[in-house]
Protein backbone atom coordinates (compact mmCIF):
# COMPACT_ATOMS: atom_id res chain seq x y z
CA UNK A 1 0.00 0.00 0.00
CA UNK A 2 1.04 3.62 -0.45
CA UNK A 3 1.76 5.60 2.70
CA UNK A 4 2.98 9.10 3.45
CA UNK A 5 6.11 9.45 5.58
CA UNK A 6 8.29 12.32 6.77
CA UNK A 7 11.87 12.08 5.51
CA UNK A 8 14.72 14.40 6.47
CA UNK A 9 16.75 14.38 3.28
CA UNK A 10 19.58 16.70 4.32
CA UNK A 11 20.48 19.72 6.43
CA UNK A 12 17.38 21.89 6.80
CA UNK A 13 15.59 19.69 4.26
CA UNK A 14 12.46 17.71 5.13
CA UNK A 15 9.48 16.58 3.11
CA UNK A 16 6.47 14.29 3.14
CA UNK A 17 7.16 11.46 0.72
CA UNK A 18 4.90 8.82 -0.84
CA UNK A 19 6.36 5.40 -0.07
CA UNK A 20 5.25 1.81 -0.54
CA UNK A 21 4.66 -0.36 2.54
CA UNK A 22 4.06 -4.12 2.51
CA UNK A 23 1.47 -4.71 5.21
CA UNK A 24 0.56 -8.24 4.11
CA UNK A 25 3.64 -10.09 5.38
CA UNK A 26 3.91 -9.13 9.02
CA UNK A 27 6.50 -10.90 11.13
CA UNK A 28 5.25 -12.96 14.09
CA UNK A 29 5.74 -10.08 16.56
CA UNK A 30 4.92 -7.18 14.23
CA UNK A 31 1.93 -4.85 14.25
CA UNK A 32 0.54 -2.80 11.39
CA UNK A 33 -0.55 0.57 12.76
CA UNK A 34 -2.39 3.50 11.18
CA UNK A 35 -1.36 6.80 12.71
CA UNK A 36 -3.73 9.32 14.26
CA UNK A 37 -1.19 11.72 15.76
CA UNK A 38 2.57 12.01 16.04
CA UNK A 39 4.60 14.50 18.04
CA UNK A 40 7.84 16.22 17.09
CA UNK A 41 10.84 15.93 19.41
CA UNK A 42 12.43 19.36 19.23
CA UNK A 43 15.66 18.01 20.70
CA UNK A 44 16.61 14.92 18.72
CA UNK A 45 14.74 15.80 15.54
CA UNK A 46 16.04 19.35 15.29
CA UNK A 47 19.59 18.17 16.03
CA UNK A 48 19.34 15.81 13.06
CA UNK A 49 17.45 18.28 10.86
CA UNK A 50 20.10 20.97 11.34
CA UNK A 51 23.09 18.63 11.26
CA UNK A 52 24.16 19.44 14.84
CA UNK A 53 24.18 15.67 15.34
CA UNK A 54 27.37 14.57 13.50
CA UNK A 55 26.08 11.03 12.92
CA UNK A 56 23.73 12.30 10.21
CA UNK A 57 26.79 12.46 7.95
CA UNK A 58 27.96 8.92 8.76
CA UNK A 59 26.59 6.34 6.29
CA UNK A 60 24.84 3.53 8.11
CA UNK A 61 24.26 5.51 11.31
CA UNK A 62 20.79 5.35 12.85
CA UNK A 63 20.03 8.94 11.78
CA UNK A 64 22.04 9.18 8.55
CA UNK A 65 20.42 11.15 5.73
CA UNK A 66 17.90 10.38 4.35
CA UNK A 67 16.38 9.83 7.79
CA UNK A 68 12.78 8.78 8.49
CA UNK A 69 12.09 10.87 11.54
CA UNK A 70 9.74 10.60 14.50
CA UNK A 71 9.38 8.44 17.59
CA UNK A 72 6.18 9.62 19.27
CA UNK A 73 2.98 8.13 17.88
CA UNK A 74 -0.61 7.32 18.72
CA UNK A 75 -2.47 5.11 16.27
CA UNK A 76 -4.86 2.23 15.68
CA UNK A 77 -3.70 -1.38 15.27
CA UNK A 78 -5.05 -2.76 11.97
CA UNK A 79 -3.28 -6.14 11.87
CA UNK A 80 -0.97 -8.21 14.08
CA UNK A 81 1.47 -11.07 13.67
CA UNK A 82 0.62 -14.45 15.11
CA UNK A 83 2.72 -14.02 18.28
CA UNK A 84 1.78 -10.45 19.20
CA UNK A 85 0.54 -10.22 22.79
CA UNK A 86 0.65 -6.55 23.74
CA UNK A 87 -2.18 -5.18 21.57
CA UNK A 88 -5.07 -6.42 19.43
CA UNK A 89 -6.66 -5.38 16.17
CA UNK A 90 -8.70 -2.20 16.55
CA UNK A 91 -6.90 -1.07 19.69
CA UNK A 92 -5.46 2.41 20.08
CA UNK A 93 -1.81 2.29 21.13
CA UNK A 94 1.07 4.53 22.11
CA UNK A 95 4.34 3.59 20.41
CA UNK A 96 7.72 4.95 19.43
CA UNK A 97 6.52 4.87 15.82
CA UNK A 98 7.60 7.36 13.13
CA UNK A 99 5.95 10.32 11.43
CA UNK A 100 4.06 8.19 8.90
CA UNK A 101 0.45 7.60 7.93
CA UNK A 102 0.96 3.88 8.61
CA UNK A 103 3.89 1.69 9.60
CA UNK A 104 5.05 -1.78 10.59
CA UNK A 105 6.27 -1.99 14.16
CA UNK A 106 7.83 -4.68 16.35
CA UNK A 107 6.33 -5.15 19.78
CA UNK A 108 9.87 -5.67 21.06
CA UNK A 109 9.90 -1.87 21.08
CA UNK A 110 7.41 -0.14 23.34
CA UNK A 111 3.69 -0.78 22.82
CA UNK A 112 1.29 0.61 25.44
CA UNK A 113 -2.51 0.55 25.14
CA UNK A 114 -3.77 4.14 25.13
CA UNK A 115 -6.17 5.01 27.98
CA UNK A 116 -9.70 5.79 26.86
CA UNK A 117 -9.86 8.86 29.10
CA UNK A 118 -6.83 10.62 27.56
CA UNK A 119 -7.31 12.17 24.13
CA UNK A 120 -5.18 10.62 21.36
CA UNK A 121 -3.28 13.84 20.68
CA UNK A 122 -2.16 14.02 24.32
CA UNK A 123 -1.24 10.34 24.19
CA UNK A 124 1.20 11.09 21.37
CA UNK A 125 2.51 14.26 23.04
CA UNK A 126 3.17 12.38 26.27
CA UNK A 127 6.26 10.95 24.59
CA UNK A 128 8.27 13.98 25.67
CA UNK A 129 7.15 13.44 29.24
CA UNK A 130 8.86 10.06 28.94
CA UNK A 131 12.13 11.81 28.15
CA UNK A 132 11.73 14.13 31.14
CA UNK A 133 10.72 11.36 33.55
CA UNK A 134 14.16 9.76 33.35
CA UNK A 135 15.40 12.43 35.75
CA UNK A 136 12.96 11.09 38.34
CA UNK A 137 14.44 7.61 37.96
CA UNK A 138 18.09 8.57 38.34
CA UNK A 139 17.89 11.26 41.06
CA UNK A 140 18.00 10.31 44.72
CA UNK A 141 15.51 12.17 46.90
CA UNK A 142 16.11 13.00 50.55
CA UNK A 143 13.36 14.92 52.30
CA UNK A 144 11.96 17.77 50.20
CA UNK A 145 15.05 19.03 48.40
CA UNK A 146 15.50 22.17 46.38
CA UNK A 147 15.72 21.29 42.69
CA UNK A 148 16.85 23.70 39.97
CA UNK A 149 15.92 22.78 36.39
CA UNK A 150 18.01 24.60 33.77
CA UNK A 151 16.05 25.06 30.54
CA UNK A 152 12.27 25.39 30.49
CA UNK A 153 11.55 24.12 27.02
CA UNK A 154 9.13 21.23 26.70
CA UNK A 155 11.32 18.61 28.39
CA UNK A 156 12.59 20.96 31.08
CA UNK A 157 9.09 22.20 31.91
CA UNK A 158 7.85 18.63 32.25
CA UNK A 159 10.87 17.61 34.32
CA UNK A 160 10.22 20.52 36.66
CA UNK A 161 6.58 19.48 37.02
CA UNK A 162 7.60 15.91 37.78
CA UNK A 163 10.08 16.99 40.43
CA UNK A 164 7.29 18.99 42.03
CA UNK A 165 5.18 15.82 42.04
CA UNK A 166 7.96 14.14 44.05
CA UNK A 167 7.49 16.77 46.76
CA UNK A 168 10.51 18.85 45.77
CA UNK A 169 10.80 22.62 45.91
CA UNK A 170 11.48 23.42 42.27
CA UNK A 171 13.19 26.42 40.69
CA UNK A 172 12.89 26.77 36.93
CA UNK A 173 15.77 28.53 35.19
CA UNK A 174 15.50 30.04 31.71
CA UNK A 175 16.63 33.32 30.13
CA UNK A 176 13.35 33.62 28.19
CA UNK A 177 10.55 35.34 30.10
CA UNK A 178 7.79 33.61 28.10
CA UNK A 179 9.10 30.19 29.07
CA UNK A 180 9.29 31.17 32.71
CA UNK A 181 5.70 32.44 32.59
CA UNK A 182 4.52 29.20 30.96
CA UNK A 183 6.27 27.17 33.65
CA UNK A 184 4.51 29.18 36.33
CA UNK A 185 1.17 28.48 34.64
CA UNK A 186 2.08 24.79 34.83
CA UNK A 187 2.59 25.01 38.60
CA UNK A 188 6.29 25.85 38.99
CA UNK A 189 6.31 28.32 41.86
CA UNK A 190 9.80 29.81 41.47
CA UNK A 191 11.44 30.79 38.19
CA UNK A 192 14.58 32.83 37.58
CA UNK A 193 16.44 34.24 34.59
CA UNK A 194 19.31 36.55 33.75
CA UNK A 195 23.06 36.16 33.45
CA UNK A 196 24.67 33.05 35.02
CA UNK A 197 25.95 34.98 38.06
CA UNK A 198 22.48 36.49 38.61
CA UNK A 199 20.87 33.07 38.36
CA UNK A 200 23.30 31.56 40.86
CA UNK A 201 22.67 34.41 43.29
CA UNK A 202 18.88 34.07 42.90
CA UNK A 203 19.10 30.34 43.64
CA UNK A 204 21.30 31.07 46.65
CA UNK A 205 18.78 33.63 47.92
CA UNK A 206 15.85 31.22 47.53
CA UNK A 207 17.66 28.36 49.25
CA UNK A 208 19.11 30.35 52.13
CA UNK A 209 22.58 30.14 50.67
CA UNK A 210 22.58 26.36 50.41
CA UNK A 211 22.06 26.16 46.63
CA UNK A 212 20.06 23.29 45.05
CA UNK A 213 20.49 19.73 46.26
CA UNK A 214 19.58 18.55 42.75
CA UNK A 215 20.24 20.44 39.53
CA UNK A 216 19.07 19.27 36.12
CA UNK A 217 20.44 20.30 32.73
CA UNK A 218 17.48 19.98 30.35
CA UNK A 219 19.20 21.83 27.50
CA UNK A 220 21.95 19.49 26.35
CA UNK A 221 24.61 22.21 26.33
CA UNK A 222 27.91 21.73 28.15
CA UNK A 223 27.99 25.41 29.10
CA UNK A 224 24.64 24.99 30.86
CA UNK A 225 26.01 21.91 32.65
CA UNK A 226 28.78 24.09 34.08
CA UNK A 227 26.27 26.73 35.09
CA UNK A 228 24.16 24.08 36.81
CA UNK A 229 27.21 22.71 38.62
CA UNK A 230 27.94 26.10 40.16
CA UNK A 231 24.36 26.17 41.51
CA UNK A 232 24.58 22.65 42.96
CA UNK A 233 24.95 22.34 46.72
CA UNK A 234 27.90 20.48 48.20
CA UNK A 235 27.07 16.75 48.42
CA UNK A 236 24.36 17.43 45.79
CA UNK A 237 23.51 15.85 42.47
CA UNK A 238 23.82 17.14 38.91
CA UNK A 239 21.56 15.32 36.43
CA UNK A 240 22.40 15.56 32.72
CA UNK A 241 18.99 15.11 31.11
CA UNK A 242 19.68 16.81 27.77
CA UNK A 243 22.07 15.13 25.33
CA UNK A 244 25.23 17.23 24.81
CA UNK A 245 25.99 17.23 21.06
CA UNK A 246 27.94 20.36 20.18
CA UNK A 247 31.62 20.67 21.07
CA UNK A 248 32.38 23.37 23.66
CA UNK A 249 35.87 24.51 24.60
CA UNK A 250 36.56 24.88 28.30
CA UNK A 251 38.66 23.87 31.28
CA UNK A 252 37.89 20.26 32.14
CA UNK A 253 39.80 20.57 35.41
CA UNK A 254 37.34 23.23 36.55
CA UNK A 255 34.52 20.69 36.21
CA UNK A 256 36.35 17.77 37.79
CA UNK A 257 37.86 19.80 40.61
CA UNK A 258 34.49 21.22 41.66
CA UNK A 259 32.89 17.76 41.55
CA UNK A 260 35.79 16.34 43.56
CA UNK A 261 36.10 19.05 46.19
CA UNK A 262 32.39 19.39 46.90
CA UNK A 263 31.40 15.72 46.57
CA UNK A 264 28.93 16.42 43.79
CA UNK A 265 27.46 13.36 42.07
CA UNK A 266 26.96 13.63 38.30
CA UNK A 267 24.22 11.39 36.89
CA UNK A 268 23.50 10.69 33.24
CA UNK A 269 19.81 10.38 32.37
CA UNK A 270 19.53 8.95 28.87
CA UNK A 271 16.12 7.25 28.82
CA UNK A 272 17.22 4.45 26.47
CA UNK A 273 19.16 2.82 29.31
CA UNK A 274 15.83 1.65 30.74
CA UNK A 275 14.59 -1.69 29.35
CA UNK A 276 11.43 -1.56 27.26
CA UNK A 277 9.44 -3.81 29.61
CA UNK A 278 9.85 -4.76 33.28
CA UNK A 279 11.66 -8.02 33.95
CA UNK A 280 9.78 -8.54 37.22
CA UNK A 281 6.55 -6.89 38.37
CA UNK A 282 6.71 -3.13 37.92
CA UNK A 283 10.49 -2.78 37.85
CA UNK A 284 11.69 0.45 36.21
CA UNK A 285 11.20 0.25 32.45
CA UNK A 286 9.96 2.27 29.51
CA UNK A 287 6.58 0.60 30.02
CA UNK A 288 6.24 1.41 33.73
CA UNK A 289 7.45 4.96 33.04
CA UNK A 290 4.71 5.46 30.46
CA UNK A 291 2.06 4.05 32.80
CA UNK A 292 3.19 6.54 35.46
CA UNK A 293 2.85 9.40 32.95
CA UNK A 294 -0.63 8.28 31.90
CA UNK A 295 -1.66 8.16 35.56
CA UNK A 296 -0.43 11.71 36.16
CA UNK A 297 -2.26 12.95 33.06
CA UNK A 298 -5.45 11.11 33.99
CA UNK A 299 -5.49 12.71 37.44
CA UNK A 300 -4.66 16.18 36.14
CA UNK A 301 -1.34 16.32 37.96
CA UNK A 302 0.83 16.76 34.87
CA UNK A 303 0.04 19.77 32.70
CA UNK A 304 0.82 18.84 29.09
CA UNK A 305 -1.91 20.51 27.04
CA UNK A 306 -0.61 24.09 27.69
CA UNK A 307 2.70 23.10 26.11
CA UNK A 308 1.15 22.17 22.75
CA UNK A 309 1.11 25.22 20.51
CA UNK A 310 0.44 23.77 17.04
CA UNK A 311 -1.45 20.95 15.35
CA UNK A 312 -0.22 20.80 11.77
CA UNK A 313 -0.68 18.77 8.61
CA UNK A 314 2.20 16.35 7.93
CA UNK A 315 2.84 18.07 4.58
CA UNK A 316 3.87 21.16 6.57
CA UNK A 317 6.76 19.31 8.23
CA UNK A 318 9.45 21.75 7.06
CA UNK A 319 7.43 24.70 8.36
CA UNK A 320 7.03 22.82 11.65
CA UNK A 321 10.75 22.14 11.98
CA UNK A 322 11.65 25.72 11.03
CA UNK A 323 9.11 27.09 13.48
CA UNK A 324 10.50 24.99 16.33
CA UNK A 325 14.02 26.02 15.37
CA UNK A 326 13.54 29.74 14.73
CA UNK A 327 10.51 30.65 16.86
CA UNK A 328 10.80 28.39 19.93
CA UNK A 329 8.75 30.73 22.11
CA UNK A 330 5.84 30.46 19.68
CA UNK A 331 6.30 26.83 18.60
CA UNK A 332 6.45 25.23 22.04
CA UNK A 333 5.14 21.83 20.95
CA UNK A 334 3.96 20.53 17.56
CA UNK A 335 1.62 17.64 16.77
CA UNK A 336 1.15 16.20 13.28
CA UNK A 337 -2.45 15.28 12.46
CA UNK A 338 -2.69 12.12 10.31
CA UNK A 339 -6.47 11.94 10.10
WOLINKA-V449160 format. One record per backbone hydrogen bond with DSSP energy under -1.0 kcal/mol. CO is the residue of the C=O (numbers start at 0). NH is the residue of the N-H. E is the energy in kcal/mol with one decimal. If there is no record, write none. Layout:
BEGIN
<<CO,NH,E> <CO,NH,E>>
END
This chain:
BEGIN
<<0,20,-3.3> <2,18,-2.5> <3,100,-2.9> <4,16,-3.1> <6,14,-2.1> <7,66,-2.8> <9,12,-2.2> <12,9,-1.2> <14,6,-2.6> <16,4,-2.5> <18,2,-3.1> <26,29,-1.7> <27,82,-2.6> <28,106,-2.6> <29,80,-2.6> <30,104,-2.2> <31,77,-3.2> <31,78,-1.3> <32,102,-2.1> <33,75,-2.7> <35,337,-2.5> <36,73,-2.8> <37,335,-3.5> <40,44,-1.3> <42,46,-2.1> <43,47,-1.9> <44,48,-2.7> <45,49,-2.5> <46,51,-1.1> <46,52,-2.0> <48,11,-3.4> <52,55,-1.7> <53,56,-1.7> <54,57,-1.8> <55,64,-1.9> <57,60,-2.3> <60,63,-1.5> <66,7,-3.4> <68,98,-2.4> <71,38,-2.1> <72,94,-2.3> <73,35,-2.8> <73,36,-2.1> <74,92,-2.8> <75,33,-2.7> <76,89,-3.5> <78,31,-2.8> <80,83,-1.4> <87,90,-1.9> <90,76,-2.7> <91,113,-2.3> <92,74,-2.0> <93,111,-2.2> <94,72,-2.2> <97,99,-1.5> <98,5,-2.7> <100,34,-2.0> <102,32,-2.6> <104,30,-2.9> <105,108,-1.6> <111,93,-3.2> <114,117,-1.2> <118,122,-2.0> <119,123,-2.0> <120,124,-2.3> <121,125,-1.7> <123,126,-1.6> <124,127,-1.4> <125,129,-1.2> <126,130,-1.1> <127,131,-2.0> <128,132,-2.4> <131,134,-1.6> <132,136,-1.2> <133,137,-1.8> <134,138,-2.0> <144,168,-2.5> <145,213,-1.9> <146,170,-3.3> <147,215,-2.5> <148,172,-3.0> <149,217,-2.6> <152,156,-3.1> <153,157,-2.2> <154,158,-2.6> <155,159,-2.5> <156,160,-2.3> <157,161,-2.4> <158,162,-2.2> <159,163,-2.0> <160,164,-1.8> <162,167,-2.0> <163,166,-1.8> <168,146,-2.9> <169,189,-1.1> <170,148,-2.7> <171,191,-2.7> <172,150,-3.3> <175,179,-1.8> <176,180,-2.5> <177,181,-2.2> <178,182,-2.3> <179,183,-2.0> <180,184,-1.9> <181,185,-1.2> <182,187,-2.4> <183,186,-1.6> <189,171,-2.8> <191,173,-2.1> <194,198,-2.5> <195,199,-2.6> <196,200,-2.1> <197,201,-2.4> <198,202,-2.5> <199,203,-2.3> <200,204,-2.6> <201,205,-2.3> <202,206,-2.0> <203,208,-3.7> <206,209,-1.1> <211,232,-2.9> <212,236,-2.7> <213,147,-2.4> <214,238,-3.2> <215,149,-3.4> <216,240,-1.7> <216,241,-2.3> <220,224,-1.9> <221,225,-1.9> <222,226,-1.7> <223,227,-2.9> <224,228,-2.4> <225,229,-1.8> <228,231,-1.7> <230,211,-2.3> <232,235,-2.1> <235,264,-2.7> <236,214,-2.5> <237,266,-3.0> <238,216,-2.7> <238,240,-1.0> <239,268,-1.7> <250,254,-1.0> <251,255,-2.5> <252,256,-3.1> <253,257,-1.6> <254,258,-2.3> <255,259,-2.6> <256,260,-3.2> <257,261,-1.9> <258,263,-1.7> <261,234,-2.9> <264,237,-3.1> <266,239,-2.9> <269,272,-1.6> <270,273,-2.0> <274,285,-3.2> <275,286,-1.7> <279,282,-2.0> <284,288,-2.2> <285,289,-2.0> <286,290,-2.1> <287,291,-2.1> <288,292,-1.9> <289,293,-2.5> <290,294,-2.1> <291,295,-2.1> <292,296,-2.5> <293,297,-2.7> <294,298,-1.8> <295,300,-2.5> <295,301,-1.0> <296,299,-1.4> <303,306,-1.8> <304,307,-1.6> <309,334,-2.6> <311,336,-2.5> <312,315,-2.1> <313,316,-1.5> <315,319,-2.2> <316,320,-2.8> <317,321,-2.8> <318,322,-2.2> <319,323,-2.4> <320,324,-2.1> <321,325,-3.0> <322,326,-2.5> <326,329,-1.6> <326,330,-3.2> <329,331,-1.3> <332,308,-1.8> <332,309,-2.2> <333,39,-2.3> <334,311,-3.0> <335,37,-1.7>>
END
